[in-house]
Amino acid sequence: MEKELFTFIAGGTAGAGIRKAGAVAGYIFTRMGRRVFEMEDYQSLIKGGHNFAVVSSATYPIKSHYMRADLVVATDKRSYDMHKEHLRDGGIMVFNSDAMKDETVPNGIGIPFSTISKKYTNSELRLGVGAVTVLAVSIGMSKDELADVIREQYRDAENNINFAMEIYDAAAPQLFGKFALKKTNEKPLPMISGNEAISLGAVAGGLDFFFAYPMTPASSILHFLAAHAKEFQIGVMHPESELAAINMALGAASMGLKTMVASSGGGMALMEEAFSLSGMAEVPVLAVLGSRPGPSTGVPTYTEQGDLRFAINQGHGEFPRVVASPYSMEEAFYLAAEMLGLVQEFQTLGILLTEKHLGESRMTVDIDPTKAYWAEPIMYQGGDEKYLRYKITEDGISPLLFPPSDQVIKFTSYEHDEYGVSTEDPQMIAKMHEKRAKKQETLVQKLMQMHTVNVFGHGEPVIFTYGSTTMSVLEALQCANLEATVVQPIYLEPFPTWEFEKFKNVNPIVVEQSVMGAFETLIKEKTGIKAKASIRKYDGRPFDPEELAQQIKEVI
C-alpha cells in the first residue's frame, strides 16, 4: 500500500470540547486500521484562551504529530488566525462563519457553528463535536457511522447526534469525501497517552498503592488510576500535599506494598527530603516526574526537558537511585513495570522521568501486558537470632521483613547499625556508607545485564537524544528520508557508560529540549564524548518533524 499521511487540527477556546475532539478524531482513524499520533496544546485556563488538538494519521507507524495540516477546523477567530499558516498546499480551512462574518478566507468553508450550537444546551461545549463532524464529512463517513462514534465517545449522545447532523448537512455540499483516506488491513490498535501507559505498566508490575497531589502534567496519572482503582484492585489516595503523598508512600512501602507517586518539578522539590529518607531507610518507592518548562511554576501545560539534572541529583546525601526516561508510550508501559521491580529489588528510590509531550500526547500502541517486568524484594528467611533490618551483605542488599512478625522491624532516618538502632559510631557510619555504595555497584552490575540503550538506524550522522524527543528525531528522519544512527539512553542514572564505548570516536549531534544543554553536558561528563553540534528547543512546544529534519540537514 502506498504511504499516506493526513493531519487534522481542531482549534477553539477552553471549554469548547477541543481536547475531546482530538481524542475522538484519533479514535475514528484507529477504526480505519491507521496509525495515529495526537498532541494537545492547551493553556492553563478553564475557559477562554486558545486550545487546539493536532491529530496525524498514517497508513504506516508514525511517532509524532505534524504541524502542517490537511484540514483545519477553527471554531473561533483566534483559531483561524493561529492556524491559517499551518495549512499544507491544497489544505482546507473550515471556519466558524458566525465569528468571521466579514472575513474572506482563501480556500475556506464557512459553517455557522455558533448559530447551530445555540439551539442546544451547553452550546459552547458542542463545538468540539462540530469539529469531529467536519472531519467525518471530509473523509466520507456516513451519518450512521458518525452517530455510532458519538454514541460510543460522548455523553448526552442524542443531542450531540442531532447537533452533528445539522453540521453534517451544512458541511457536506462543499466538503463530503474531499479526503478519501485509505484504510488498512491491520487490526485497530488502542490509542493511549504516556501517562495512561505508565499507569497500566505500573499496575502490570504489581502496583499496590498510588499517592499523588495533582500537578500538571502528571495529574492525569492520578485521574486515570482513581477512575480504575477498583478494576485494577489498587489503592489510590489524593492527600493534602506532595509532602503527605511521598511520606504516605514510604509508610505503605515499609509495610510491604509496592507504591508510586507522581508530580512535576515543584511537587518533586517538596518531596526531596523524603527521597533522601528512602535512601537512608532503604524503602523502595517509584516517583514519576513529568517535566514542564521551569523554573518555579513555569508554564504548567507545556513541555520541556529541563529537569534532567534535578532528577539525577534528587535528595541530599549519597545513596543509590535509579533514573530512567522512556521515549514512547509503549516503552513507558514496559519501563514503568521494570522500574517498579528494580526499586523493590534494590530497596531504593526510582525516578521515571517524562515530559508533558509524552505524558499527555496519545498514540496507537501494540503492547503485550504478559511481557511486563515483575520482581519482588529479597525477603528474610530466618537464620539470625534477631532480624537485622540493615544486615551487611556482599551485594549491599539486606533481606526485608514486613509486619506482622515476632521480630523487631525498624526503619529509621538516622544513621544506624544493622538492627536499625541509631548510631554515631565512626566505624559503623563508615560500614553503612560502604553498604549503600556496594548496593550501587550491584545495581550497575544488574543494569549491565539489561537493555539500557536503544539504537535506531545505522550510518552517519550519529544523533544522541533521550525521552520523547527521540520520537521527534525518528519521525524527522523518516519524513525527510534521512539515514542516521539514533542513540537513546533509557537509563540515565546509573548512566550506561559501557554501552557508549562503541561511540567514543564519533562526534554526535545532540538533540534535546533544554536551553542549557543538560543532556549534552551529561554525555560529555559520563563518556567524554563531545558533540559536534546541538539542536535545542525551549519554547514549551515539542519539535515538529519537518522543521527538525531541516535543522538536522543544516548541521550534517
N, C-alpha and C positions, 0 to 999 in steps of 0.2 A: 504494500500500500504506500502511495506517495505521502510523504510527511506533510502535515498540515498543522499550523499554529493559528490560534484565534484568541484575541484578548478583548475582554469586556470590562468597561469601567462604569460603575454607578456612583453618582455623587448627590449629596444633599446635606441638610442640616442634621445635627444630633437630634435624635427623637423622630426621625423620618423613616426609620427601619432600614437604613442603608447597609449596616453591617450584616443584618439578617439576609438582605437581598444578595450579598456576596456569597454567603454560605449556601443559599438556595440555588444560585446560579451554578455553583460548583457541583451541587447535587444533580442538577439537570445534565451537566456534562458527564458525570460518572455513569449515569443511566445509559449513556451512549457508548460506554466502554472506553472513554477517553481518559487521559491522564490530566490532572488539574493541579495548579498551584494558585492559592488565593491569599492576597495580602490586604489587610485592613489598615487604613490610615484614619485615625480619629483623634480629635483634640480632647483635652481634659475638661470636658463640658458635658452637662446633662442635656441642655437644649441649646440650639443655635450653632454658631460656628460652621465648620465645614468637615464633613466626613466623606470618605469615599472607599470603595472596595475595588480592587483590581483582580480580575479572575482570568488567568491564562490557561488555555486548554489545548492539548495537542493529541495527535494520534500516536505519539511516542513519549517515553518518560521525559518529564521536564522537572527542573529543580529550582525554578524561580519564576516570578511574575515578570511581565514585560510592560513598560510604561507606554509604549506606542500601541494604541488600541484600534481595533476594527470597528467597535461600536461603543459609543459613549452615551449614557443616559443621564442628563443633567436635570434634576428635579427642581433646581433653583438657579438664579442667575450667576451666583458665585461659582457654582459647579461648572457652568458653561465657561466662565472666564478662566477658571483654573485649568480646565482640561481641553480646551479647543486646540491647544498646541500639541496635545498628545495623540491626535488622530493620525493614523497611517494614511498614506496616499490611497484614496478610494474608500476611506473610512466614513462612517455615518454618525452624525451628531443628532440625537433625539433630545429636544429641549422642552421645557415647560413653557408653553406659549402664554400662559397666564402671567408669568414672571417677566416675559420679554416681548411685550405686545408691539413695541416699536422697533424691534431689532430685525436686521436682515442677517440670516445665518446661512453662509455658503454650505451647500451640501447638507443642509439641516432639515429635520422634520419636526414641526411643532405639534405638540399634543397638550390639550388643556388639563393637565394632571390635577391642578388645584380645584378647578370647577367641578370636575367629576368626583374628586375625593370628598368634597364638602357635602355631598348627598348622604354621606355615611358618618357614623360616629368615629371618633379617633381619626379624623380625616388626615392629619399630617402623617401619622404612623403608617398609613396605607400607601404612601408614596413609594416605599420600597417594593411593595407588591406590584406597583405600576412599572417599576424598573425591570422586575423579573418578567412581567408580561411582555414588555417590549422585546426583551431578549428572546422569549419564546416565539413571538411572532417572527422575528428576524431569521430564526433558524428553521422555521416552518413547522413548529409544533401545532397540533390540532387543539381546539378548545377543550376537548375531553382530556387530552394528555395534560394540559396545563391545570385543569381542575383537579386531576389526580395529585399532581405535585403540591398544589396549595393545600389540599386536604391532609397530605402527609406532613407538611412542613409548617403550617400556620394554625394558630388558634382562630376562633371566630371565622371558621372556614367559609360558611355560606356567604356572609357579607363580603369577605375578601374575594370570593369567586365572582360574585355579582359585579364588584368594582373592576376586577380583572377583565371580565367580559366586555365592559364598556371601553376600557383602554384598548383591548384587543381589536374591537371594531373600529376605533379611531386610528389605530396604527396600521392595520392590515392592508388597506388600499395602497399605501406607499412602501410598505416595508416587508410584507409577507415573503418569506423564503429568500430574502436577499443574500443570506449566507447559508448555502446548502452544505452544512458541515458533515464530514464523514463520520460514520460510526465504525467501531472496530469489533472484531470477534472476541476480544479479550473480556474476561469476566469483570463486571463492575467492581472496582476497588473502593473500600471505605476511605473517606477523607477526614483526617483528624488534624488537630493543632499539635504543636510541640508540647504544650502543657498537658494536653489530654494524653499524649504518648508517654510523657514522664509519669503521669498518674497511673496509667494502665501498666507500665513497666514495673513501677514500684509495687503495685498490687500483685503482679505476676511473680515478683521476687520475694513475696511474703510479708508485705507491709501490714502492720497491726494497727498503728495509730498515727494520724496526721494532725499536727498542730500548726496553726498559722493565724496571724493577724494580717488582713488583706493589704497588699501594696502592689500596685501595677508595676510591671507586667506579670507578676507571679500570682495575682489574685484568682485567676481562673482555675488554678490547681485546686484551691480551696473550694470554689464553686462546684467544680466537677466531682471531686471526691465526696463532698457533702451531699450532692444530689444522688450519688450512687452508693452511699455508705452501707445501706442495708444489703444491697445486691452484692457488694464486694466483701461484706462481713468484716468491716473495719470500723475503728473509732475515728471520728473527726471532731475537732474542737477549735472554736474561734474564741480564744481568750481575750483579755483586755489589752494586751500589748505584745510586742515581739519578745520582750524580756520574759513574760509569762510563757509564751509559746515554747521557747527553747528550753527553759527550765522544766516545764512540764514534760517535754520530750525526753530530757535526760532522766527525769524521775521515772517515767514509764519504761525507758530502756534499761534502767538499773533493776527493774523488776522482770526483765526478760522479754519485753516487747520490741519488735522492730519498728523504729519510729523515724519520721521525716518531718522537716519544717521547710517553709519556703518564704522568700521575701525578695525585695530589691535592695539596692545599696544602702539606703538609710536604715531599713529594718535590720539588715545584716550587721551594720555598725553597732546597733544596740545589742546584738546577740554575741558580740565578740568575747566578752568576759566569760560567758557560758561556754563558748567554743574552747577556751583555754581550760575551763573546768573539765570538759570532755577529755582533753589531753591528759590532765593530771589524774583524774578519777578513772580513766580508761573506760569510758562509757561510750558505746557506739551511737552515732546519730548521722543521718544524711540531711544536708541542707541544700536546697535548690536556690541559687542566686540568679534571678532574672535581671539582666543589666538594662539600664536605661541611661540616656545622656545625663551626666552629672557635671560637677559635684552637687552636694546638698540635695534639695528637692529635684533640681534638674528639670528635665522635660518628661513628665510621667508616662506619656503614652507613645513614646518613640524609642528608637533603638540605637545601641552603641556597644562598643567592646572596651570601654574604659575601666572596667573593674577587674582586669586580669591580675594585676599585681595585688590588689586588695584581696582577691580570692586566695591567692597562693600564700599570702602572709597573714591570714586571719589568726587572731589570738596572740596574747603575749606569752613569752617563754618558748622553750624549744620542745617540740613534741611532734610525732609523725602525724601527717594528714595526707589525704589523697584528694586531688582536684582533677576533674575531667570535664570535657566540653564536647557535646555531640554536634555533628554537622547537619543532621537531617532529622526528620520526625521518626523515621524507622530506627536510626541509631539512638535517638533519645529514649525510645522504648527499651531497647536491649541494655543500654548503658545505665538507665535508672535501676533496673534489676541487678545488674552487675555491681554497681556502686553500693547498693543496699547490702549485698552479700559481702563485699570487701570490708565495709566498716564493721560488720559483725565479726568477721574472721580476725580483724586486727584491733578490734575494740577501740576505735578512734573516730575522729571527725572525717567526714567526706563532704566535699562541696561539688555539686553538679552545676557548672557554670553555663548559663544560656543567655540569650538576648531576647528582647521583645520580638524581633523578627522571627526567630524560631518558635518562641513560646506561643505567639498569637496568630501566626500565619497558619494556613491549612494546606495540606497536600494529600494526594492519593498515596496510600501505603499498602504494602504487602507484608504483613507481619505474622510470624508463627509464634504464638504465645508459649508453645511447648519448648522453644529454644531459649527461654528466659533463664538467666543465671540464678541459681539458688544456693545459698550457703548458710550454714549455722556456725555459731562460735564453738571453740573448743571448750568442752564442759568438764567440770571437776568430776572425777570418777572415784574419789576416795583415796585412801592410802596414807594420807597425812593424819597425825593425831588431831591436829586442828587445821581447819581450812585456811590456806594462805591466799587471800584475795590477790595479792601482788607478788606471787611466787616468782622468783628469779629463775628463768628457764633459758635454754640455749638459743631459742629464737626470739626471746623477749615477750612472748605471748603467755599470759597467765591463764590457767583454766578458770572458767566462770562457774558461778553457782548462784542460783536465784532463790528467793523465798518462795514457799515456806521451806525451812530446813532447820535441823537441830544445830547446825553450825552457825557461828557468828559470821555474818557477811557485812563488811564495812567498806563503804565508798567515801572518799574524802577529797576535799580541795587542797588540803595541806600536803606538803611532802611527808612521806610515810615509810614505815618499814613493810615487810612482806605481809603482815597481818592487816595493814591499813591503819595502824596506830601512828599518830603524828610524831614526827621526829625532827630534831635539829642536829643529829649526829653527823659529822662530816663524812665519815666512811659510808654511812647508809645513804646520805644525799647523793654521793658520787655513784653508788651502785644503782640507785633508781634512775639517775640520768643515763647511765650506761644501758640499763634495761630498756628504756624508751628508745635510745639510739639503736640498740640491737633490733628492736621491732621495726624501725625504719629500714634497716638493712634487709630484714626478712621481707618487708613489703616490696622493696626493689627487686629482690630475687623472684618474688611472685609475679610482678609485672613483666619481668623478662621472659616469662613463660606464656604471657598473654598477648593478645592483639592490641597494641598500644598506639599504632600509627597507621593511617590509611594512605596509600599511594595510588593515585589515579593516573592513567595515561602513561605516556613514555616520550622520550626525546627532549629536546630543548625548546623553550626555556624551562627552568625549574621554578615552580611557584610554591612558596610556603604560605600557608594560611591556616585558620582554625575556626571552630564554631560554625555558625550559619553562613558566614562569609564564604565558606567552602562551596556551598550550593551556588552562590552567585558566580564564583570563579568557574565552576564546572559548566554552568549554563552559558557563560560568556564565551568559553572556548567552543562549546557546541554550536552556538548560533553563528559564530564567525568562522567555523571550520578551522580552528587553530589547533596545532599539535603542541602539547606541553606535558610535563610531569608535575602533578599537583601533590604536594606533601602536606598532610594534615595530622598533627599530633592529637590523638584523642585524650591522652593523659598529659597533664601539664605539671603535676607535682605528685610524686617524684617525676622529673622530666625524663623521657625515654631517650637519653643520650646515645645509647647503644644502637638505636635504630637510625641515627643520623650520621653514623660513621661513613656510610656509603655516599653521603652528600658533602663530605668535608672539603672536597676540592671544587665545589661549584659555588657560583655567586648568584644566589636566587633573587627573584622578585618577591617581595613580601607584601601581601595584601591584607589589610585589616581596617576595622572601623574604630580608629583611635587617632587623636591629634598628635600625641607624643610618641607613638610607635612602641607601645609597651611590648607587643609580641615580637617585633623586630629586635628590641634590646634583650628580651628573654632568650631568643635564639642565639644571639651573639654571646651572651653570658654563659649559657649552658653548653654550647657546642663549639664556639669560636668561629662559627660561620658568619661572614659579613655579607649583607645584602648588596647587590649592585644597584638596585632600585627599589623604591617603595611606592605603593599606591594606597592612599589613605582617604577615608571619607568620614566626616564627623559632623554632619548636619542633621543627624537624627533619622535620616532616611536610609534604607538599605540600598545597596548597589543595584543599578539597572543593568542587566546583562549586556545590552548593546553598547551602552556608554562604557562599561568596564572593558569590554572587548577592545574598544578603540584605545583606551588608556594602556592596555597591555601591549597593543601593537606599537604604541609610541615609545615604550621603554625596552622593547626586544632588541 
